[in-house]
């Protein structure tokens, strides 16, 4: 597609969402400035080096550079549209959204933007966040929404591991106070987005994104609770799910060791925090999924006893990321489990992840062979492609396979399924 918009776009926050979005726009003819407070990150991008890896990103980066993308620590004073793509954590006690990153970014935009600028919040937020936290900022700056500044919510809809494809093909939602502003922002996203782009009001857009991730969390929780029921009574949950899914209206997901990432493991809490008397099912799904790392640890203890293993120092966890074939460790179930072991077993267990080249925990190995040499029990937490490629190296181990992926491995191993 070619870009029909002549707007200059300033993307604020060059992390897992903001950077690919900025590059995708720039590669499709949109004038883009990418801004981040991290000087090292900006320096790296200015030098032509990506800050994280994923299939297709290098090619997209090259196209964006050719398209004239710029990177800076400063907010653009000439931008027509500002896209805020910063983290939105939640308060662990109240379960409500912590909007301080969004608030800080919008404040800086309002300090420099010119009259008529559009501020788009891409960060996932709870319904009502823009009304409660963003609109008051505009008034504090002596400006009027709809005249001096226009507010829009266009929640991101991509997942690490498949960013380029999903940016191009996933549908999008544009929430705006006026149809005219919504259509103007839609034109920018339509420069690259081949999916449907819905224009609606802001609160509907906020709620829609949170509902999408909550739906997935609830369905994962059903699979995980089913796993616990089957395990308690000696039934094979994988076989039961396989047969049940042959029904045309049944599609049970695969159970696993927990839910990570910054979307599914966080966004449902927004609804629990804002609607504590109503979000009963949503709360219970979060409790079930958050309990899975502890369930894995209990299973590890049982497996060790069954196999005559007594030294936790000879247990190794494969996979530190929250999903396969990415380097993203945010809310990783493995890191949750490691913290529990560190607290209760007076030490950090051994771990290895081929995608994580920085040291994120103690006793993290960077060499797979050395990792295998020092363990007797390997717990598979993440199914990276690397594991399939190196399965032949795994010999004479007890394997606790939480991902049901150890198929046709060397017969010298003893494989236990989740």
C-alpha positions in Angstrom: 0.0 0.0 0.0 1.1 3.6 -0.4 0.6 6.1 2.4 -2.3 8.6 1.8 -1.4 10.6 4.9 1.1 13.4 4.9 1.2 13.6 8.7 4.5 13.4 10.5 4.3 10.7 13.2 6.3 10.7 16.4 6.3 7.2 18.0 7.1 7.3 21.7 8.6 4.2 23.3 10.8 2.0 21.1 10.3 -1.3 22.8 8.7 -4.6 21.6 5.6 -2.8 20.2 6.7 0.8 19.5 9.8 0.0 17.4 8.2 -2.5 15.0 5.2 -0.1 14.6 7.5 2.8 13.8 9.5 0.8 11.3 6.4 -0.6 9.7 5.0 2.9 9.2 8.3 4.3 7.9 8.7 1.4 5.4 5.2 2.2 4.0 5.8 5.9 3.3 4.9 7.5 6.6 7.3 10.2 7.9 8.3 8.8 11.3 10.5 10.0 14.3 11.0 7.3 16.9 11.6 8.6 20.5 12.9 6.8 23.6 14.3 8.1 26.8 17.0 5.3 26.7 20.1 7.0 25.1 21.9 3.7 24.6 18.9 2.3 22.7 18.6 5.4 20.5 22.4 5.3 19.8 22.2 1.7 18.8 19.3 2.3 16.4 21.0 5.4 15.0 24.1 3.2 14.3 21.9 0.7 12.4 21.7 -2.0 15.1 18.4 -3.5 16.3 17.8 -3.8 20.0 16.1 -7.2 19.9 15.9 -10.0 17.3 13.0 -11.6 15.5 12.4 -13.1 12.1 11.8 -10.4 9.5 12.8 -7.4 11.7 16.2 -6.9 10.1 14.6 -6.6 6.7 11.9 -4.3 8.1 14.6 -2.2 9.7 16.4 -1.8 6.4 13.2 -0.7 4.7 12.5 1.8 7.5 15.9 3.3 7.2 15.5 3.6 3.5 12.1 5.2 4.2 13.8 7.9 6.3 13.0 6.9 9.8 14.8 9.0 12.5 15.5 8.2 16.1 15.8 10.7 18.9 15.7 11.2 22.7 13.6 14.3 22.1 9.9 14.6 21.4 9.2 16.2 18.0 7.8 19.7 18.0 6.7 19.3 14.4 4.7 16.1 14.7 1.0 16.0 13.6 0.4 12.7 15.4 2.1 11.3 18.5 1.8 7.5 19.1 2.4 6.6 22.8 3.6 3.0 23.1 5.0 2.6 26.6 4.5 -0.1 29.3 1.3 -0.3 31.3 2.0 -2.4 34.4 -0.5 -3.1 37.1 -0.4 -2.5 40.9 0.1 -5.9 42.5 -2.1 -5.0 45.5 -5.0 -3.2 44.0 -4.8 -5.0 40.6 -5.5 -1.7 38.9 -3.5 -0.3 36.0 -0.4 1.8 36.9 -0.6 4.5 34.2 2.5 6.5 35.2 4.4 5.7 32.0 1.5 6.8 29.9 0.9 9.9 32.0 4.6 10.9 31.8 4.8 10.4 28.0 1.6 12.4 27.4 2.7 15.2 29.6 5.9 15.6 27.6 3.8 15.5 24.4 1.6 18.3 25.7 4.7 20.3 26.6 5.8 20.5 22.9 2.9 19.7 20.6 1.4 22.3 18.4 -2.3 23.2 18.2 -4.4 20.5 16.6 -2.0 17.6 17.3 -3.4 14.1 17.7 -2.2 12.0 20.7 -2.7 8.3 20.1 -2.3 5.9 23.1 -1.3 2.5 21.7 -0.5 1.1 25.1 -3.1 -1.4 26.4 -5.1 0.3 29.1 -8.1 -0.5 31.3 -11.5 1.0 30.2 -11.8 4.6 31.4 -8.0 5.2 31.7 -8.0 8.0 29.1 -11.0 9.6 30.8 -9.4 9.4 34.3 -5.8 10.1 33.6 -5.2 11.6 30.1 -8.0 14.1 29.6 -7.2 15.9 32.9 -3.6 16.4 31.7 -4.9 18.3 28.8 -6.9 20.6 31.1 -3.8 21.0 33.4 -1.9 22.3 30.4 -4.6 24.9 29.7 -5.7 23.1 26.5 -9.0 21.9 25.3 -9.7 18.3 24.0 -11.2 18.5 20.6 -9.7 21.9 19.8 -6.1 22.2 20.9 -5.5 18.4 21.2 -7.3 15.4 19.9 -7.2 12.1 21.9 -7.3 8.6 20.3 -6.8 5.1 21.5 -5.5 2.6 19.0 -4.5 -0.5 21.0 -1.6 -2.6 19.7 -2.5 -6.2 18.6 0.8 -7.9 17.9 2.7 -10.6 19.7 6.5 -11.2 20.0 7.5 -14.0 17.7 5.2 -13.0 14.9 5.3 -9.2 14.9 5.8 -8.4 11.2 3.0 -10.7 10.0 0.6 -9.5 12.6 1.3 -5.8 12.0 0.4 -6.4 8.4 -2.6 -8.7 8.8 -4.3 -8.2 12.2 -7.3 -6.1 12.3 -7.1 -2.8 14.3 -9.4 -0.6 16.4 -9.3 3.2 16.4 -11.1 4.8 19.3 -11.7 8.6 18.9 -14.0 11.3 20.1 -14.9 12.3 16.5 -15.2 10.3 13.4 -13.1 12.8 11.4 -10.1 12.4 13.7 -10.6 8.6 13.8 -10.6 8.4 10.0 -7.4 10.5 9.9 -5.6 8.2 12.2 -7.1 5.2 10.3 -5.4 6.5 7.2 -2.0 6.3 8.8 -2.5 2.7 10.0 -4.1 1.8 6.6 -0.7 2.6 5.0 0.4 -0.9 6.0 -2.5 -2.7 7.8 -4.3 -5.2 5.5 -6.8 -6.2 8.1 -10.1 -4.5 9.0 -9.7 -1.2 10.8 -12.7 -0.4 13.0 -13.4 3.2 14.1 -15.3 3.5 17.4 -15.3 5.6 20.6 -12.4 5.5 23.0 -13.9 3.6 25.8 -15.1 0.8 23.5 -11.6 0.6 22.1 -10.1 0.4 25.6 -12.5 -2.4 26.6 -12.2 -4.4 23.4 -8.5 -4.9 23.7 -8.6 -5.9 27.4 -11.5 -8.3 26.6 -9.5 -10.0 23.8 -6.6 -10.9 26.2 -9.0 -11.8 29.0 -10.8 -14.3 26.7 -7.6 -16.0 26.0 -6.5 -16.1 29.6 -9.8 -17.7 30.7 -9.5 -20.4 28.0 -5.9 -21.2 29.1 -7.1 -21.4 32.7 -9.7 -24.0 31.7 -7.0 -26.2 30.1 -4.7 -25.8 33.2 -7.5 -26.6 35.6 -8.4 -29.6 33.5 -4.7 -30.7 33.7 -4.8 -30.5 37.5 -8.0 -32.6 37.7 -6.7 -35.2 35.4 -3.3 -35.4 37.1 -5.0 -35.9 40.5 -6.8 -39.0 39.3 -4.2 -40.5 37.0 -5.8 -39.5 33.6 -3.9 -38.4 30.5 -5.0 -34.8 29.9 -3.4 -34.6 26.5 -5.3 -37.7 25.3 -8.6 -36.3 26.7 -8.1 -33.0 25.1 -7.2 -34.6 21.8 -10.4 -36.6 21.7 -12.7 -33.8 23.1 -11.4 -31.5 20.4 -12.8 -33.8 17.7 -16.2 -32.4 18.6 -16.9 -29.6 16.0 -17.7 -27.0 18.7 -14.9 -27.8 21.1 -11.4 -26.3 21.0 -9.6 -26.8 24.3 -6.2 -25.2 24.4 -3.0 -27.0 25.5 -2.1 -26.7 29.2 1.3 -25.4 30.2 3.6 -24.2 33.0 2.1 -20.7 33.3 1.2 -17.6 31.4 3.7 -14.9 30.7 4.3 -11.8 28.6 2.9 -8.3 29.1 -0.6 -8.9 27.7 -2.4 -12.0 28.8 -0.8 -12.2 32.2 -1.4 -8.5 33.0 -4.5 -7.1 31.2 -7.2 -9.3 32.9 -6.1 -7.8 36.2 -7.2 -4.4 35.0 -10.8 -5.6 35.0 -10.4 -7.4 38.3 -9.0 -4.2 39.8 -11.7 -1.9 38.4 -14.7 -4.3 38.8 -13.8 -6.4 41.9 -17.4 -7.3 42.7 -18.2 -8.4 39.1 -15.0 -10.0 37.6 -15.2 -13.3 39.5 -14.5 -15.7 36.6 -11.7 -13.4 35.3 -10.1 -13.3 38.8 -10.2 -17.1 39.2 -8.6 -17.6 35.7 -5.8 -15.3 36.7 -5.3 -17.2 40.0 -5.3 -20.6 38.2 -2.7 -19.5 35.6 -0.5 -17.7 38.2 -0.5 -21.0 40.2 1.0 -23.1 37.4 4.7 -22.3 38.2 4.1 -23.6 41.8 2.4 -26.7 40.4 5.4 -27.3 38.2 7.7 -27.1 41.2 5.5 -29.6 43.1 5.7 -32.0 40.2 9.5 -31.5 40.0 9.8 -32.6 43.7 7.6 -35.7 43.0 9.6 -36.6 39.9 12.9 -36.3 41.8 11.6 -38.7 44.5 10.3 -41.2 42.0 13.7 -41.3 40.2 15.9 -41.3 43.2 17.2 -37.7 42.7 17.9 -35.6 45.8 20.1 -32.7 44.7 18.1 -29.7 43.4 21.4 -28.3 42.2 21.3 -31.0 39.5 17.9 -29.8 38.2 18.0 -27.5 35.1 15.3 -25.4 33.6 15.3 -25.0 29.8 13.7 -21.8 28.7 13.6 -18.4 30.4 11.4 -16.5 27.9 7.6 -16.4 28.2 7.1 -18.1 24.8 9.0 -19.9 22.1 11.5 -18.4 19.8 11.6 -14.9 21.3 14.0 -13.2 23.7 11.2 -11.6 25.8 11.3 -12.6 29.4 8.6 -10.4 30.7 6.3 -12.1 33.3 8.0 -15.4 32.4 6.7 -18.5 34.3 10.3 -19.7 34.5 11.4 -16.6 36.3 8.5 -16.8 38.7 9.5 -20.4 39.4 13.2 -19.5 39.8 12.2 -16.8 42.4 10.2 -19.3 44.4 13.1 -21.8 44.4 15.5 -19.1 45.3 13.4 -18.1 48.3 12.6 -21.6 49.6 15.6 -23.6 48.6 18.3 -21.1 49.4 19.7 -21.0 45.8 19.0 -20.2 42.2 18.5 -23.3 40.0 20.4 -23.9 36.8 18.8 -22.6 33.6 19.5 -22.2 29.9 17.8 -20.3 27.1 19.3 -20.1 23.6 17.4 -16.9 22.9 18.6 -15.0 26.0 22.2 -13.8 25.7 22.2 -11.5 28.6 22.5 -12.8 32.2 19.0 -12.4 33.7 19.4 -14.8 36.6 22.2 -16.5 38.6 23.3 -19.9 37.4 22.2 -19.1 33.8 24.2 -21.0 31.3 25.2 -19.7 27.9 26.4 -23.1 26.6 23.9 -25.9 26.1 26.5 -28.7 26.4 27.8 -27.4 29.7 24.2 -27.1 30.9 23.5 -30.7 30.1 26.7 -31.9 31.7 25.7 -30.3 35.1 22.1 -31.6 35.4 20.2 -34.9 35.8 16.7 -33.6 35.5 15.8 -31.2 32.7 12.5 -29.3 33.0 11.3 -28.0 29.6 9.5 -24.7 30.2 9.7 -23.3 26.6 9.6 -25.1 23.3 12.2 -23.2 21.3 13.1 -24.6 17.8 16.6 -25.0 19.2 15.4 -27.8 21.4 14.2 -29.9 18.5 17.5 -29.3 16.7 19.6 -30.4 19.7 17.4 -33.2 21.0 20.0 -35.8 20.1 22.5 -34.2 22.6 20.1 -35.0 25.5 21.1 -38.4 26.8 20.5 -40.3 30.1 18.3 -37.5 31.6 15.0 -37.4 33.3 12.9 -35.0 31.2 9.9 -33.2 32.7 8.2 -32.0 29.5 5.7 -29.2 30.4 5.2 -28.4 26.7 4.5 -31.9 25.4 7.2 -31.5 22.8 9.8 -34.2 23.6 8.8 -36.5 20.7 11.2 -39.2 19.3 14.0 -38.2 21.7 16.8 -40.6 22.5 15.5 -43.7 24.3 18.1 -43.3 27.1 16.0 -40.5 28.5 13.0 -40.9 30.8 10.3 -38.5 29.7 7.5 -37.3 32.1 4.7 -35.2 30.7 3.0 -32.4 32.5 
